[in-house]
């Protein structure tokens, strides 16, 4: 039987970063805590998503902040996907800790990624991503939920 830590380590070892590829990313909060149910934290994460400083080697095409996780549609231009997501998570964490005094971690160490195939419809993936609050019962329309964005707006 493999430990979850060893499995996540193997997951990171097998991860391939391809410039020009678009990835659907899911990053979960530490112990599935609803960190972003707090409006201050959700706004902090949203500002980090919007900042060009967050994505120097990628473009964040769409994203949604859910109470206990984040989804993003990231187009990698160069470099390493793991480092790109680590940068985003570190920026969110440091801002939340500095502005709210939070002591415990914000994120789980790993994240899930799925590379879109070249024939996948990127806009359809973005629509699916930003509709997560509807499926979770957090809003009745996408416009009611404030913590998301997509490049096509």
Secondary structure as UniProt FT lines:
FT   HELIX           4..14
FT   TURN            19..20
FT   STRAND          22..29
FT   HELIX           30..32
FT   HELIX           35..37
FT   HELIX           39..50
FT   HELIX           52..55
FT   TURN            56..57
FT   STRAND          58..66
FT   TURN            67..68
FT   STRAND          69..76
FT   HELIX           81..100
FT   STRAND          112..115
FT   TURN            118..119
FT   HELIX           122..130
FT   HELIX           132..135
FT   TURN            136..137
FT   HELIX           142..144
FT   STRAND          148..150
FT   TURN            151..152
//
